[in-house]
Amino acid sequence: MESQIDTHKELIQFVSDHIHARPEDILMKFSKKELSFDLKFAVMQIACRNKAYKKIPYYLSHPAFLFPDAISSEQASDERVANFHASLIGTGKKVVDLTTGLGIDAMTIARQGNNMTCVELDPIKADALAYNSNVLNIPKLEVVCKDCVDYLKSLTIFPDLFFIDPARRDASKNRTYALSDCLPDVTKLYRIIIESGSELYIKASPLLDISAIRNELEYINAIYVVSVKNECKEVLIHLKREISGKPLLHAVDLDDKGIKSSFSLTNEKNETSIPIAEIQDIVAEFYLYEPNSALMKLNAAREICRRFTDIKKISANTELYVSPSLIADFPGRIIKIERIPTSKELKHLKGRGFSVVSRNYPAKAEEIRTKFGLKENPNNFIYAFRIGRKGKPMIIEGKRMDAHN
């Protein structure tokens, strides 16, 4: 990385000039020419920028930003998620990121006005982070190239807060999800942090089960399930020594402007019964609701039915809801039911455009699309599901009401 930085002016100009070219064409054209930088490294920069631009547009708006390696573009935190992390942490704190990587979270938290220490084991990534933070003129950011476990054990004065994103692969490079299987094993580290008086945010896999978190960790203050435009990105766990009451669970859906929707509930058993819809509850002009991916992960049916009046769950095993009146602030997709088509009417839909969704229905969405010869349309929907306590199969046709993701 150091040698690349030495010639970065020529490198950056080359990347900028060829950002839209195909990597294979660049290699073929320039492989025999004498350049002041490594051609393969430049091509890698182009490929990484094209892969990651939608994810980290602020950072890639700076032409001198460099990736240490190809995998960094895939593993980089989404900028929208990093902004959310920074909003939770606030400003004026001493923060240590124990597994910094490319450093999108760390740099975003530092830009918020925090004193940031970035711990990174890989010297190439550590050099890249120091370089990029300098290029972006991010103050109060220190890079430490060290194993995070050794760093933690060496501390005599603890910061206000730690942030950690354990690698979701074990020593054999197999993909893992459980906290105890990730590297480092935070289940063996967190007590040192919390009992010192520091707070801790753990960034975990979106596939991690909420109940598994409660089984593996104490001192849980809050759990955030975070999605971006309805794509679940992570489970974020906040630990602190002194918590008040039951931990809060939050489903947060982000868009380019920030928090699009949020839904919070306490982590305690809710005895409220769940009203189940029957066929007579599915009527034209009624509204069908599908929770966003973050809320769906919380299994919050009881709280949804308690909070929104006149709403019913489609069936015990189907995470869809229906109501006679519009709930405009429902955190998810909202469909206005236009009709319940008969088999004959479904056949007449051939060639028309619909997004097809199948939830606990005998046929998959693609099978329904193929059977009726449907094209794609993001505004018109076919929903297929089982309804009621007897689970009768049903199909509705409707139009999307919520703002587009």
Backbone hydrogen bonds, N-H to C=O, Kabsch-Sander energy under -0.5 kcal/mol:
donor,donor_aa,acceptor,acceptor_aa,energy
5,I,1,M,-2.1
6,D,2,E,-1.8
7,T,3,S,-0.8
7,T,4,Q,-0.6
8,H,5,I,-1.7
11,L,7,T,-2.0
12,I,8,H,-3.6
13,Q,9,K,-1.9
14,F,10,E,-2.2
15,V,11,L,-2.5
16,S,12,I,-2.4
17,D,13,Q,-2.5
18,H,14,F,-1.5
19,I,16,S,-0.8
21,A,18,H,-1.5
25,D,22,R,-0.5
26,I,22,R,-2.0
27,L,23,P,-2.5
28,M,24,E,-1.9
29,K,25,D,-2.2
30,F,26,I,-2.5
31,S,27,L,-1.5
33,K,30,F,-1.5
35,L,33,K,-0.6
39,L,37,F,-0.5
42,A,38,D,-1.9
43,V,39,L,-2.6
44,M,40,K,-2.2
45,Q,41,F,-1.8
46,I,42,A,-1.9
47,A,43,V,-2.5
48,C,44,M,-2.7
49,R,45,Q,-2.5
50,N,46,I,-2.1
51,K,47,A,-1.9
52,A,48,C,-2.4
53,Y,49,R,-1.3
55,K,52,A,-0.7
56,I,52,A,-2.5
60,L,56,I,-2.1
61,S,57,P,-0.9
61,S,58,Y,-0.7
62,H,59,Y,-1.1
65,F,62,H,-2.0
72,S,69,D,-0.6
73,S,70,A,-1.1
74,E,70,A,-0.6
74,E,71,I,-0.5
75,Q,71,I,-2.1
76,A,72,S,-1.2
79,E,55,K,-3.0
82,A,78,D,-2.6
83,N,79,E,-2.2
84,F,80,R,-1.4
85,H,81,V,-2.4
86,A,82,A,-2.4
87,S,83,N,-1.9
88,L,84,F,-1.7
89,I,85,H,-2.1
90,G,86,A,-2.2
92,G,113,G,-2.0
95,V,93,K,-0.6
95,V,115,N,-3.1
96,V,161,L,-2.0
97,D,117,T,-2.7
98,L,96,V,-0.7
98,L,163,F,-2.6
100,T,119,V,-2.1
103,G,100,T,-1.4
107,M,103,G,-2.9
108,T,104,I,-2.0
109,I,105,D,-2.6
110,A,106,A,-2.4
111,R,107,M,-2.3
112,Q,108,T,-0.9
113,G,110,A,-2.0
114,N,109,I,-0.7
114,N,110,A,-0.6
115,N,93,K,-2.5
116,M,114,N,-0.7
116,M,140,K,-3.2
117,T,95,V,-2.5
118,C,116,M,-0.5
118,C,142,E,-3.6
119,V,97,D,-2.9
119,V,117,T,-0.6
120,E,118,C,-0.6
120,E,144,V,-2.5
126,A,122,D,-2.4
127,D,123,P,-2.4
128,A,124,I,-2.2
129,L,125,K,-2.4
130,A,126,A,-2.2
131,Y,127,D,-2.4
132,N,128,A,-3.1
133,S,129,L,-2.6
134,N,130,A,-1.3
135,V,131,Y,-2.6
136,L,132,N,-2.5
137,N,134,N,-1.0
138,I,133,S,-3.0
142,E,116,M,-2.8
144,V,118,C,-3.6
146,K,144,V,-1.1
151,Y,147,D,-2.5
152,L,148,C,-2.5
153,K,149,V,-2.1
154,S,150,D,-1.3
155,L,151,Y,-0.6
155,L,152,L,-0.9
160,D,94,K,-1.1
161,L,94,K,-1.8
162,F,199,E,-2.5
163,F,96,V,-2.7
164,I,201,Y,-2.3
167,A,183,L,-3.3
169,R,167,A,-0.5
170,D,174,N,-2.1
173,K,170,D,-2.2
176,T,168,R,-2.7
181,D,178,A,-1.2
182,C,178,A,-0.7
182,C,179,L,-0.9
183,L,167,A,-2.2
186,V,179,L,-0.6
186,V,184,P,-1.1
188,K,185,D,-1.7
189,L,186,V,-0.7
190,Y,186,V,-2.6
192,I,189,L,-0.8
193,I,189,L,-1.2
194,I,190,Y,-2.9
195,E,191,R,-2.6
196,S,192,I,-0.5
196,S,193,I,-0.6
197,G,194,I,-1.5
198,S,193,I,-1.5
199,E,160,D,-2.2
200,L,239,L,-2.4
201,Y,162,F,-2.2
202,I,200,L,-0.5
202,I,237,I,-2.7
203,K,164,I,-2.9
203,K,201,Y,-0.5
204,A,202,I,-0.7
204,A,235,V,-2.9
208,L,205,S,-1.5
213,I,209,D,-1.3
214,R,210,I,-1.6
215,N,211,S,-1.4
216,E,212,A,-1.5
217,L,213,I,-2.0
221,N,219,Y,-0.6
221,N,238,H,-3.0
222,A,238,H,-1.5
223,I,248,L,-2.4
224,Y,236,L,-3.3
225,V,223,I,-0.5
225,V,250,H,-3.3
226,V,224,Y,-0.7
226,V,234,E,-2.4
227,S,252,V,-2.9
228,V,231,E,-2.4
229,K,227,S,-0.5
229,K,254,L,-3.1
231,E,228,V,-1.3
232,C,230,N,-0.6
233,K,226,V,-3.0
234,E,226,V,-1.6
235,V,204,A,-1.9
236,L,224,Y,-3.3
237,I,202,I,-2.7
237,I,235,V,-0.5
238,H,222,A,-2.9
239,L,200,L,-3.2
239,L,237,I,-0.6
240,K,219,Y,-1.9
243,I,241,R,-0.8
245,G,243,I,-0.6
248,L,221,N,-1.7
249,L,265,L,-3.5
250,H,223,I,-2.8
251,A,263,F,-2.9
252,V,225,V,-2.8
252,V,250,H,-0.6
253,D,261,S,-2.7
254,L,227,S,-2.9
254,L,252,V,-0.5
255,D,258,G,-2.8
258,G,255,D,-1.2
260,K,253,D,-2.5
260,K,258,G,-0.7
261,S,253,D,-1.7
263,F,251,A,-1.8
265,L,249,L,-2.3
267,N,247,P,-2.9
268,E,266,T,-2.1
271,E,269,K,-0.6
277,A,313,K,-3.3
281,D,278,E,-2.3
282,I,279,I,-1.8
283,V,281,D,-0.9
285,E,337,I,-3.6
286,F,283,V,-2.2
287,Y,323,S,-2.8
288,L,335,I,-3.2
289,Y,321,Y,-2.9
290,E,333,R,-2.3
292,N,331,P,-2.3
296,M,292,N,-2.5
297,K,293,S,-1.2
298,L,294,A,-0.6
298,L,295,L,-1.0
299,N,296,M,-1.2
300,A,295,L,-0.7
304,I,300,A,-2.6
305,C,301,A,-2.5
306,R,302,R,-1.9
307,R,303,E,-2.5
308,F,304,I,-2.3
309,T,307,R,-0.6
311,I,308,F,-1.1
312,K,322,V,-2.3
313,K,275,P,-2.7
314,I,320,L,-3.0
315,S,318,T,-0.9
318,T,315,S,-1.3
320,L,318,T,-2.1
321,Y,289,Y,-2.3
322,V,312,K,-2.4
323,S,287,Y,-2.0
328,A,326,L,-0.7
330,F,327,I,-1.8
332,G,330,F,-2.0
333,R,290,E,-2.2
335,I,288,L,-3.1
336,K,399,K,-3.0
337,I,286,F,-2.8
337,I,335,I,-0.6
338,E,397,E,-2.8
339,R,397,E,-1.8
346,L,342,T,-2.3
347,K,343,S,-1.5
348,H,344,K,-0.9
349,L,346,L,-1.5
350,K,347,K,-1.0
351,G,373,G,-3.1
352,R,349,L,-2.5
354,F,375,K,-2.8
355,S,380,N,-3.1
357,V,382,I,-2.8
359,R,384,A,-2.9
368,I,364,K,-2.0
369,R,365,A,-2.5
370,T,366,E,-2.4
371,K,367,E,-2.5
372,F,368,I,-2.0
373,G,369,R,-0.6
373,G,370,T,-0.7
374,L,369,R,-2.2
375,K,352,R,-3.0
381,F,398,G,-3.1
382,I,355,S,-2.6
383,Y,396,I,-2.1
384,A,357,V,-2.9
385,F,394,M,-2.6
386,R,359,R,-0.8
387,I,392,K,-2.4
388,G,314,I,-2.8
391,G,388,G,-0.8
392,K,387,I,-2.1
394,M,385,F,-2.7
396,I,383,Y,-2.5
397,E,339,R,-2.8
398,G,381,F,-2.6
399,K,336,K,-2.1
400,R,379,N,-3.1
401,M,334,I,-3.3
402,D,334,I,-0.9
